[in-house]
Amino acid sequence: LKLQFLYFIVIPMPTHAMRSLSRVHTTSRRWYTFSDLPDVNHLNLKRIPVPNIEDTLQRYQDGARHFCEEGEWVQQQELVADFLKQAKSMSFQEKLIASEVEAEKKGKPHFHFEEHWDDMYLDMRCSCPINSNPYYVFENMHDGDQASSAARVTYSALQWWEQCKNGQLQTESNKAGPLCMGTFPYLIGTSRIPGTIRDVIESHPHETHIIAIFKGQFYKVEAVGKDVAELHQAFKAIMKDGETKEQGNVAILSATGRTKWAENRAKLISTSNQNEQSIKCIDKGIFTVSLDRYETEPSIETLCRSHLTGLFANNEKTASNRWWDKIGFTIDNNNNTGLVMEHAPADGAYWNSWLEGTLKFYEDTQKQSDQSDSKSASWQHLPITEDPAMIDDAQREFKLAADSVDLAVISKQHLSAKEIKSQGFSADAFFQVSAQVAYHNLYGHFAGTYESASMRNFWRGRTETIRSSQSTIPALVESLSSGSNKIVESLNEACAKQTQVTKNALQGNGIDRHLLSLSKLYEAASNQKKHPLFTSTPYAKSSTWLLSTSNVTSEWLRQFGFGAVSEKGLGLGYQTKVDKLTCTISSYEAGKSKKFEKELVSTMDKFLDLKKSA
């Protein structure tokens, strides 16, 4: 079951905040205290603003008109006017501003919608994989054996982590200024613990072990302070030990709905002290390292599927080689590397900072030998007694969901950012506008669209929505269908408008977080009844993300993706790289992703050809 509203917040960081991101460096000077990072605003960043209520509602109307059927637009304007009147009579805006002033004095909440934000993640009852957890597949990094690759990645990630805890990371910045570090303590060392009604996030930043997973079996590895050679020995020994054991399947339980997983986890823990100790040791691990096996070199589409849903074949059972409640690396026997992220504690802007730093340390490991006469880093197997009936039920449930996912993968050099910018367009705006037109070409109606905007320039900021189905899209669609000679003019206007909508969101003037807070204030004052504006058809259409999109352009990232956030929608995880466009498309209808891939590429090609010939 999809929870549409959750996806106001789950998609990673866009390129707007990444393009000018300085590479993470470290300093020997301790200038912050790690434990204070979540609650002490070391950089004196501005808090996320409360936008002007009239501006928010006008921006909503600006993007909602083309979702109105005949006769609905007047009614929609009346609903907006009525909501504004009631909001003013009950001083909603003043209450939000006053709460912000008070919160700034107390230090909490960190932003005006934080409580609702946490609720949307932790109250979610659907499974984390597909519905919430995004993934990365990295560019090729290794040429050693699988254990050596695992050792180098583990060592490098922990080097950054130790620098972070020691107060030695330098400030990051982009063109808009310094970037918040307040979420760093929750990047790793956390685990999402399922509850029957609501989950909780446990944080164990000072633990010293990571969790290796091989053939569905779990291993504790004392990794902090160990060098590459010691870790290499440990991973080799773990894989040798794992070959003597049966395929483990207990991890598949963490892929099921949250209430069922909470109940099954409690049963596992009550079965034996050993089960309890093993599961709690997994919870406390800094991160996981999944050592995957494939019988043949996997295609990029297979790798994407393996990270989004896992695979279920007997000899490639990656669905049972993930602890879906934790952030974890994947490293396979072909030296492909990836990352699966549990999303509740953090977003792409923060993950990418960690990974930028990790890759810097990884480059240094190339100078280190993975061969040593020293002892292996200590490790131990974490046995968990499985319940076969419980496992069979979980595998049936999750495989049904996994089999419903349809994927397509794009990698096109001729649609590179360099090529698009040479025609005077923002690469991201061009992609977003093209996606709008491609969707309308296929389905004959407009798509409510989410693009993620990073809010890291604000204190404890995470993301805001860029509503890419904006007011200039209908004119562009009309000019194409009528064969108008103003297509290029309409395209230019659409891309310029998209850039402005994006800028508004990045500057804290998006509408969705503000509307969320305002609607919750109305419900609190109205016995939990929703204002008719928020139950109206145009609002539902414009806020149902038939296109959920995110741009995380990075030189080290090969592909990334996530599950589409509505049953009839598409998920587009893309990169506008200097030398190519990459995109992973997900949906829940056989052939739908490939169909959209074809139309999207065709639309982008057509627009570029028209621009060049204008």
C-alpha positions in Angstrom: 0.0 0.0 0.0 1.4 3.3 -1.0 1.2 6.3 1.2 1.1 9.2 -1.2 1.6 12.0 1.3 4.8 10.5 2.6 6.5 11.4 -0.6 6.4 15.1 0.2 9.8 14.2 1.8 11.4 11.1 0.7 13.4 11.7 -2.5 17.1 12.6 -2.5 18.8 15.9 -3.2 18.7 17.6 -6.6 21.6 18.8 -8.6 20.8 22.5 -7.8 22.5 22.1 -4.5 25.1 19.7 -5.6 26.7 21.4 -8.6 28.8 23.8 -6.6 29.2 21.6 -3.5 32.7 21.8 -2.3 34.4 18.5 -1.8 34.5 17.5 1.9 37.8 18.2 3.5 39.0 17.7 7.1 41.0 19.9 9.4 43.1 19.1 12.5 41.3 21.9 14.4 38.3 20.7 16.4 35.7 23.5 15.8 32.5 21.8 16.8 31.3 19.1 19.2 29.8 16.1 17.6 27.1 15.5 20.2 26.0 19.2 19.8 25.6 19.1 16.0 21.8 18.2 16.0 20.9 21.1 18.3 23.6 23.7 18.2 23.5 26.0 15.1 27.3 26.3 14.8 27.1 28.1 11.4 24.4 30.5 12.5 22.2 29.4 9.6 18.8 30.9 9.0 15.8 28.7 10.1 13.4 27.6 7.3 11.2 30.6 6.8 7.4 30.8 7.1 6.4 32.2 3.7 3.8 34.8 3.2 0.4 33.0 3.2 -1.0 35.0 0.3 2.1 34.2 -1.8 1.8 30.5 -1.0 -1.9 30.3 -1.9 -1.3 32.3 -5.1 1.6 30.0 -6.1 -0.7 27.0 -5.4 -3.4 28.5 -7.7 -0.8 29.3 -10.3 0.1 25.6 -10.6 -3.4 24.2 -10.0 -5.5 25.8 -12.8 -4.6 23.3 -15.5 -5.8 20.5 -13.2 -9.3 22.0 -13.1 -12.1 20.6 -15.3 -14.6 23.0 -16.8 -16.4 24.8 -14.1 -13.9 23.8 -11.3 -11.6 26.8 -11.6 -14.1 29.3 -10.1 -14.9 26.9 -7.3 -11.2 26.4 -6.6 -10.7 30.1 -6.4 -13.6 30.4 -3.9 -12.1 27.6 -1.8 -8.8 29.3 -1.7 -10.4 32.6 -0.7 -12.4 30.8 2.0 -9.4 29.1 3.4 -7.4 32.3 3.5 -10.3 34.1 5.3 -10.5 31.4 7.9 -6.8 31.1 8.3 -6.7 34.9 9.0 -9.6 34.8 11.4 -7.9 32.1 13.4 -4.5 33.7 13.0 -2.8 30.6 11.6 0.1 32.6 10.0 0.7 34.5 13.2 0.7 31.3 15.2 3.3 29.7 12.9 5.5 32.8 13.1 5.1 33.0 16.9 6.0 29.3 17.2 9.1 29.9 15.1 10.2 32.7 17.4 9.7 30.5 20.4 11.4 27.5 18.8 14.4 29.6 17.9 14.8 30.6 21.6 14.3 27.0 22.8 16.2 25.3 19.9 13.3 23.0 19.1 11.5 22.1 17.0 14.1 22.7 14.3 11.5 23.8 11.8 7.8 24.5 11.9 6.6 21.3 10.3 9.1 18.9 12.1 6.5 17.0 14.1 4.4 16.3 10.9 7.6 15.4 9.1 8.5 12.8 11.6 5.0 11.5 11.7 4.9 10.9 8.0 8.0 8.7 8.1 7.6 6.9 11.4 3.8 6.3 11.2 4.2 4.7 7.7 3.0 1.1 7.7 4.1 0.0 4.3 7.4 -1.7 3.7 10.6 0.4 3.5 12.0 -1.1 0.3 10.3 0.1 -2.8 8.1 2.6 -0.8 10.8 4.6 1.0 14.4 3.4 0.6 16.3 4.9 -2.4 19.5 3.4 -3.7 22.7 4.4 -5.5 24.8 2.3 -7.9 28.4 3.7 -8.1 30.7 4.0 -11.0 33.3 1.2 -11.1 35.7 1.6 -8.2 37.6 -1.6 -7.7 39.9 -4.0 -9.4 40.7 -6.3 -6.4 38.9 -9.2 -5.0 35.5 -8.8 -3.3 36.9 -8.9 0.2 39.5 -6.3 -0.7 36.8 -4.0 -2.1 34.7 -4.4 1.0 37.6 -3.7 3.2 38.5 -0.5 1.3 35.0 0.9 1.3 34.5 0.1 5.0 37.8 1.6 6.0 37.1 4.8 3.9 33.5 5.3 5.2 34.7 4.9 8.8 37.6 7.3 8.3 35.1 10.1 7.4 32.9 9.0 10.3 35.8 9.3 12.8 36.7 12.7 11.5 33.1 13.8 11.8 32.9 12.6 15.4 36.2 14.3 16.2 34.9 17.7 15.1 37.3 17.9 12.2 35.1 18.3 9.1 35.4 21.6 7.3 32.4 23.6 6.4 30.7 22.8 3.1 29.1 25.4 1.0 27.4 26.1 -2.3 26.7 29.4 -4.1 24.0 30.2 -1.6 26.3 29.9 1.4 27.3 27.3 4.0 25.4 24.0 4.3 23.9 22.6 7.5 25.7 19.7 9.3 23.0 19.1 11.9 21.9 15.8 10.5 25.4 14.2 10.3 25.1 12.3 13.6 22.2 10.4 12.2 23.7 9.5 8.8 25.0 6.2 10.0 25.0 4.4 13.3 21.2 4.4 13.2 18.6 1.8 12.9 14.8 2.0 12.2 13.1 -0.1 14.8 9.6 -1.3 13.7 6.6 -0.7 16.0 3.1 -2.0 15.7 1.8 1.6 15.5 4.9 3.8 15.0 8.5 3.1 14.4 11.4 4.7 16.3 15.0 5.6 15.2 17.8 4.3 17.4 21.1 6.0 17.2 24.4 4.4 18.2 27.1 6.7 16.9 29.9 5.5 19.2 29.7 1.8 18.4 32.8 0.3 16.9 31.4 -2.5 14.7 29.8 -2.9 11.3 27.6 -5.7 10.1 28.6 -7.9 7.2 26.0 -9.9 5.4 26.9 -12.9 3.3 24.4 -15.5 2.0 21.8 -14.0 4.4 24.0 -14.7 7.4 25.1 -11.9 9.7 28.5 -11.1 11.1 29.8 -8.6 13.6 33.1 -7.0 12.5 35.1 -4.8 14.9 36.0 -2.2 12.3 36.8 1.1 13.9 40.5 1.7 14.1 41.4 -1.3 11.8 43.4 -0.9 8.6 42.6 -2.1 5.2 44.7 -5.3 5.6 43.0 -6.3 8.8 39.5 -5.7 7.4 40.5 -7.6 4.2 41.4 -10.7 6.3 38.1 -10.4 8.2 35.9 -10.3 5.1 37.8 -13.2 3.5 37.3 -15.3 6.7 33.6 -14.3 6.8 33.0 -15.4 3.2 34.9 -18.7 3.8 32.7 -19.3 6.9 29.5 -18.4 5.1 30.2 -21.0 2.4 29.8 -23.7 5.0 26.4 -22.4 6.1 22.9 -22.6 4.7 21.3 -19.6 2.9 19.9 -17.4 5.6 16.5 -15.7 5.0 15.7 -13.8 8.2 16.4 -10.4 6.6 13.4 -10.7 4.3 11.3 -10.1 7.4 12.6 -6.5 7.4 11.2 -6.0 3.9 7.6 -6.5 4.9 5.0 -4.0 6.2 6.1 -2.3 9.4 3.4 -3.7 11.7 3.9 -7.3 10.6 7.7 -6.8 10.8 7.3 -5.5 14.4 5.2 -8.5 15.4 7.6 -11.0 13.8 10.7 -9.3 15.2 9.2 -9.5 18.7 8.5 -13.2 18.2 12.1 -13.8 17.0 13.5 -12.0 20.0 11.3 -13.9 22.4 12.5 -17.2 20.9 15.9 -17.2 22.5 18.5 -15.0 24.1 20.8 -15.6 21.1 18.2 -14.2 18.7 17.8 -11.1 20.9 21.6 -10.6 21.2 22.1 -11.0 17.4 19.3 -8.7 16.4 20.3 -6.0 18.8 23.9 -6.2 17.7 22.6 -5.7 14.1 20.6 -2.6 15.3 23.8 -1.1 16.8 26.0 -1.7 13.8 27.4 1.5 12.2 26.2 0.3 8.8 25.9 -2.9 6.9 28.1 -4.4 4.1 26.2 -6.8 1.9 28.5 -9.2 0.1 26.4 -10.1 -3.0 26.9 -13.0 -5.4 25.8 -13.1 -9.0 26.2 -16.1 -11.3 27.0 -13.9 -14.3 27.9 -10.2 -14.6 24.7 -8.3 -13.8 23.3 -5.7 -16.2 22.8 -2.2 -14.9 19.0 -2.9 -14.8 19.6 -6.0 -12.7 21.8 -4.1 -10.3 19.1 -1.4 -10.0 16.4 -4.0 -9.3 18.7 -5.8 -6.8 19.1 -2.6 -4.8 15.4 -1.5 -5.0 13.7 -4.8 -4.4 16.4 -7.5 -4.1 16.5 -10.6 -6.2 14.9 -13.9 -5.2 16.7 -16.6 -7.3 18.3 -19.3 -5.1 21.9 -18.4 -6.0 21.4 -14.6 -6.2 19.1 -14.0 -3.2 19.9 -10.4 -2.6 16.5 -9.7 -1.1 17.6 -11.7 1.9 21.1 -10.1 1.9 19.9 -6.6 3.1 18.8 -5.4 6.5 16.3 -3.0 5.1 16.1 -1.0 8.4 19.7 0.3 8.1 21.9 2.1 5.6 24.2 -0.3 3.9 26.8 -0.8 1.2 26.6 -3.6 -1.4 29.7 -5.1 -3.0 29.4 -8.0 -5.3 31.7 -10.6 -6.8 32.0 -8.5 -9.9 33.1 -5.5 -7.8 30.0 -3.5 -8.4 29.3 -1.2 -5.4 26.1 0.4 -4.3 24.3 1.8 -1.3 20.7 1.3 0.0 19.5 4.0 2.3 16.9 3.8 5.1 15.4 7.3 4.6 13.9 8.5 7.9 17.0 10.1 9.4 18.5 11.8 6.4 18.3 12.8 2.7 20.6 12.8 -0.3 22.3 16.1 0.5 23.7 14.6 3.7 24.4 11.1 2.2 26.3 12.7 -0.6 28.5 14.7 1.8 29.5 11.5 3.6 30.1 9.7 0.3 32.2 12.5 -1.1 34.4 12.3 1.9 34.4 8.5 1.8 35.6 8.6 -1.8 38.4 11.0 -0.9 39.6 8.5 1.7 39.1 5.6 -0.7 41.5 7.2 -3.2 44.1 7.2 -0.4 43.5 3.4 0.2 44.9 2.7 -3.3 48.3 3.4 -1.7 47.7 0.9 1.0 48.3 -2.8 0.6 45.5 -5.1 1.5 48.0 -7.9 2.3 49.4 -8.2 5.8 50.8 -10.7 8.3 48.8 -8.9 11.0 45.8 -10.6 12.6 42.4 -10.2 11.1 40.0 -7.7 12.6 37.9 -9.6 15.1 34.6 -10.9 13.8 31.8 -13.3 14.9 28.8 -14.9 13.4 25.4 -13.7 14.6 23.1 -16.7 14.5 19.4 -16.1 14.3 17.0 -19.1 14.6 14.4 -18.7 11.8 10.7 -19.7 11.7 10.2 -21.3 8.3 6.5 -20.4 8.2 7.2 -16.8 9.1 9.9 -16.7 6.4 7.7 -18.2 3.7 4.9 -15.8 4.4 7.3 -12.8 4.3 8.8 -14.0 1.0 5.4 -14.4 -0.6 4.4 -10.9 0.5 7.5 -9.0 -0.5 8.1 -11.0 -3.8 4.5 -10.0 -4.9 5.4 -6.4 -4.3 8.9 -6.7 -6.0 7.4 -8.5 -9.0 5.1 -5.6 -9.6 8.0 -3.1 -10.1 8.7 -2.3 -13.8 12.1 -0.7 -14.5 13.9 1.0 -17.4 17.4 2.5 -17.4 18.5 5.4 -19.6 22.1 6.5 -20.4 22.3 8.9 -23.3 25.5 10.9 -24.2 23.7 13.0 -26.8 21.5 14.4 -24.0 24.3 15.5 -21.8 24.2 18.7 -19.7 26.9 20.1 -22.0 24.7 19.7 -25.1 21.6 21.0 -23.4 23.4 24.1 -21.9 24.8 24.8 -25.4 21.3 25.6 -26.4 20.8 28.0 -23.6 18.8 25.8 -21.2 19.3 24.8 -17.6 19.8 21.0 -17.9 17.5 20.3 -15.0 14.7 22.6 -16.2 14.9 21.1 -19.7 14.6 17.6 -18.3 11.6 18.5 -16.1 9.8 20.3 -18.8 10.4 17.5 -21.3 9.1 15.0 -18.7 5.8 17.0 -18.4 5.3 17.0 -22.1 6.2 13.3 -22.5 3.7 12.4 -19.9 0.9 14.4 -21.5 1.8 13.0 -24.9 1.3 9.5 -23.6 -1.7 9.9 -21.3 -3.5 13.0 -22.5 -3.6 14.8 -19.1 -1.2 16.6 -16.8 0.8 14.9 -14.0 1.1 16.2 -10.5 4.9 16.3 -10.2 7.4 16.3 -7.3 11.0 17.3 -7.7 13.1 17.5 -4.6 14.9 20.7 -3.6 17.6 20.5 -0.9 17.1 22.9 2.0 20.6 22.4 3.5 21.3 26.1 3.4 18.8 26.4 6.3 19.3 25.1 9.8 18.4 21.4 9.9 16.8 21.8 6.5 16.0 18.7 4.5 13.8 19.0 1.4 11.0 21.1 -0.2 8.8 20.3 -3.2 9.4 21.8 -6.6 6.0 21.5 -8.4 7.2 21.0 -11.9 3.8 20.8 -13.5 3.7 24.6 -13.5 1.6 27.2 -15.3 3.5 27.4 -18.6 3.2 23.7 -19.4 -0.3 23.8 -20.9 0.8 26.5 -23.5 3.8 24.4 -24.5 1.6 21.3 -24.9 -0.9 23.3 -27.0 1.8 24.7 -29.3 3.1 21.2 -30.0 -0.4 19.8 -30.7 -1.4 22.7 -33.0 1.9 22.8 -34.9 2.4 26.4 -33.9 5.5 28.3 -34.9 5.9 29.4 -31.3 7.0 26.0 -29.9 10.6 27.2 -29.2 9.2 30.4 -27.6 6.9 28.4 -25.4 9.8 26.0 -24.5 11.9 28.9 -23.5 9.2 30.3 -21.3 8.5 26.9 -19.7 12.2 26.4 -18.9 12.5 29.9 -17.5 9.4 29.4 -15.3 10.7 26.0 -14.1 14.0 27.7 -13.0 12.0 30.3 -11.1 9.8 27.7 -9.4 13.0 25.8 -8.4 14.6 29.0 -7.1 11.5 29.7 -4.9 11.7 26.3 -3.4 15.5 26.5 -2.7 15.0 29.8 -1.0 12.3 28.5 1.4 9.4 29.8 -0.6 8.0 26.5 -1.8 4.3 25.8 -1.0 4.0 22.2 0.2 5.6 22.4 3.7 3.7 25.7 4.4 0.4 24.2 3.3 1.1 21.1 5.4 1.5 23.3 8.5 -1.5 25.4 7.7 -3.7 22.4 7.0 -2.7 20.8 10.3 -3.6 24.0 12.2 -7.0 24.0 10.5 -7.6 20.4 11.5 -6.6 21.1 15.1 -9.1 23.9 15.2 -11.9 21.9 13.5 -12.1 18.6 15.3 -9.7 17.0 12.8 -11.9 18.0 9.8 -10.1 19.0 6.6 -10.9 22.2 4.9 -12.7 21.5 1.5 -9.7 23.0 -0.4 -7.6 20.0 0.7 -10.2 17.5 -0.3 -11.0 19.1 -3.7 -10.3 17.3 -6.9 -7.9 19.9 -8.4 -5.9 19.8 -5.1 -5.8 16.0 -5.2 -4.7 16.0 -8.9 -2.0 18.6 -8.5 -0.7 16.9 -5.3 -0.8 13.3 -6.4 2.7 12.6 -7.7 2.2 10.8 -10.9 5.8 11.9 -11.6 8.1 11.7 -8.6 11.5 12.9 -9.6 14.9 13.7 -8.2 18.3 14.8 -9.6 21.4 13.8 -7.7 24.0 14.4 -10.3 27.5 13.3 -9.2 30.7 12.2 -10.9 30.9 9.0 -8.9 27.3 7.9 -9.3 26.3 5.5 -12.1 22.6 5.3 -11.5 20.2 5.8 -8.6 16.5 5.3 -8.2 13.5 4.7 -6.0 10.0 3.3 -6.3 7.2 5.3 -8.0 5.1 6.9 -5.2 1.7 6.3 -6.6 0.1 3.2 -8.1 -0.3 4.7 -11.5 2.8 6.9 -11.4 6.4 6.9 -12.5 9.6 7.4 -10.4 12.5 9.2 -12.2 15.9 9.2 -10.5 18.2 11.1 -12.9 21.5 12.8 -13.4 22.2 15.6 -15.8 25.9 14.9 -16.1 28.3 16.9 -18.2 28.9 14.0 -20.6 25.5 12.1 -20.4 22.0 11.9 -19.1 21.2 8.9 -16.9 17.8 8.0 -15.5 16.2 5.1 -13.8 12.4 4.9 -14.3 10.1 2.8 -12.1 6.4 2.0 -12.3 4.0 -0.7 -11.5 2.7 -1.8 -14.9 4.6 -4.1 -17.2 6.2 -2.1 -20.0 5.2 1.3 -18.7 8.7 2.4 -17.8 10.2 1.5 -21.2 7.3 3.2 -22.9 7.9 6.4 -20.9 11.7 6.1 -21.6 11.0 6.1 -25.3 8.7 9.1 -25.2 10.9 11.1 -22.9 14.0 10.6 -25.1 12.0 11.4 -28.2 10.6 14.6 -26.6 14.0 15.8 -25.5 15.4 15.0 -29.0 12.6 16.9 -30.7 13.0 20.0 -28.5 16.8 20.1 -29.1 16.3 19.8 -32.8 13.7 22.6 -32.9 15.9 24.8 -30.8 18.9 24.2 -33.1 16.9 25.0 -36.2 15.2 28.1 -34.8 
